[in-house]
């Protein structure tokens, strides 16, 4: 538990949240795909698919550890759910990019 003086450190948590900035190298590559070969862009995105798979493994391990922290498990579940959704979104987007750029 936090002491009385510790609450000042978490006070910013009560401020309104906003969406995070999107700084994603893959987006830039897709936007610039018309300047080069789309095959090269598709090849460069393969590593991102591998990264998503690796992050899923890390997320699965984090979910297992959450069960050992019953006082935080509910909050960790919410964070892990966002992780699942973000990874799902990346996979779906990569599938769409691959389908679209493969048609050219």
Buried (B, 14 or more C-beta within 10 A) or exposed (E): EEEEEEEEEEEEEEEEEEEEEEEEEBEEBBEEBEEEEBEEBBEBBEEBBEEBEEBBEEBEEEBEEBEEEEEEBEEBEEEBEEBEEBBEEBBEBBEEBBEEBEEE
